[in-house]
Amino acid sequence: MENKFLVDSEFLSEEALHRKHTLEQYPESRTNHMAYLAGMEEISSDIRDRVLKEREAYEPEKYTAQDVMWALKKDTCSIEDLKALLSPAAEPFLEEMAKRARMETGKHFGNTVYLFTPLYIANYCENYCVYCGFNCFNHINRSILNPEQLRKEMQVIADSGMEEILILTGESRAKSDVKYIGEAVKMAKEYFRMVGLEIYPVNVDEYAYLHACGADYVTVFQETYDTALYETLHLAGHKRIFPYRFDAQERALKGGVRGVAFAALLGLADFRKDALATALHADFLQKKYPHAEISLSCPRLRPIKGNETIHAENVGERQLLQIICAYRIFLPYAGITVSSRESKTFRDGIARIAATKISAGVSTGIGDHEEKYKGTDAENAGDEQFEIDDGRSFQAMYQDMEGEGLQPVLNDYLYV
């Protein structure tokens, strides 16, 4: 399991290979992944312990068809019911789960689906995450957008009609520090009504600064909630520190952001246990911060430059559908985002059932939007983080959602 996702050696420099081999051969040289590093803010919260306890105790195979049927008959879904709905016993009940999920979605969201696009502004990274195309030892083209390039990218996206973006960076404070990200958010607010962030975790005061710059919500992928496996997949960098990453959403809420999003990268570990932990992480935080807007993403592993063989083993579209329907039944009020990692057919179908947010006009490279939509030269653009499956433009996605009988929404917030 430890070497399953390692980037192929021909894509690593001699220095990177030496570092990689040292980390693999001498695990005792690696930083304690459960111990905070200097400068990392530690908050007082019991949520992590509660989530990990439930995940550890979960035995998916013990649930029966009867457990699933009882769960589907109840008006509200308990943690035990969620465990049943995520179990193998629930797979024959996908149609019933989809009907229940569609009913819950209709009650809370009607037939609306929100459209947004991600904007990658830097791909420098200081982490060694063996499954990620941005990892610091992967030999890719690195790039960071300067203010002029940022403005061009934002103008191209805004001209397409989009009103919400998600700003993403690689996890490098040295190359894309908090001030740089804050300036990007300020600029984005000139073009878009909603601005989200998917960046490296920061402290409460830094989230407060980014919120003051205009950030509305924060997304953090925990990747896997299996702490032992997490240690072998994150060999170096600040991302290696499991508890600091886990508490990122709570620090963001303490910093004043309106909403937070959660995800496990499905396929890294036992996907049923990780799906349970993701849902409970969101639920426990929602109960602690009732004002917060909570949402979940459901990403599966995708191939990266340097390792085209990476994929989400044992997590097919049926299993993904099961997870998303279970999320909707357990958390009927939560947003659910389905990314362009998935196919057009799957995304169109799940938007009718449970998803509330869909990305469009997606590029996971740096500086690609201007090239994609204006035909400019982007030879200095940074490489992509992973391969996408659904590359539809914003206009095509809007039309397709209307064709599915859905109401595409660009933004429904009024700032007074």
Salt bridges, closest charged atoms under 4 A:
GLU2 OE2 - ARG30 NH2 3.98
GLU54 OE1 - LYS83 NZ 2.82
GLU80 OE2 - LYS83 NZ 3.52
ASP81 OD1 - LYS74 NZ 3.14
GLU91 OE2 - ARG272 NH2 2.67
GLU95 OE2 - LYS99 NZ 3.65
GLU104 OE2 - ARG100 NE 3.01
GLU104 OE1 - LYS107 NZ 3.44
GLU148 OE2 - LYS152 NZ 3.62
GLU153 OE1 - HIS369 ND1 3.20
GLU163 OE1 - ARG193 NH1 3.57
GLU164 OE2 - LYS357 NZ 2.45
GLU171 OE2 - ARG245 NH1 2.99
GLU183 OE2 - LYS186 NZ 3.16
GLU190 OE1 - ARG151 NH1 2.98
GLU206 OE2 - ARG173 NH1 2.88
ASP216 OD2 - LYS189 NZ 2.92
ASP216 OD1 - ARG258 NH1 3.27
GLU223 OE2 - LYS239 NZ 2.60
GLU231 OE2 - ARG30 NE 2.88
GLU231 OE2 - ARG240 NH2 2.58
ASP247 OD2 - ARG48 NH1 3.20
GLU250 OE2 - LYS288 NZ 2.67
ASP274 OD1 - ARG55 NE 3.13
ASP283 OD1 - LYS287 NZ 2.61
GLU293 OE2 - ARG258 NE 3.31
GLU313 OE1 - LYS4 NZ 3.41
GLU342 OE1 - ARG300 NH2 2.51
ASP348 OD2 - LYS344 NZ 3.10
ASP348 OD1 - ARG392 NH2 3.02
ASP383 OD2 - LYS305 NZ 3.08
ASP390 OD2 - ARG347 NH2 2.99
ASP390 OD2 - ARG392 NH2 2.65
ASP400 OD2 - ARG392 NH1 2.70
GLU404 OE1 - ARG352 NH1 2.32
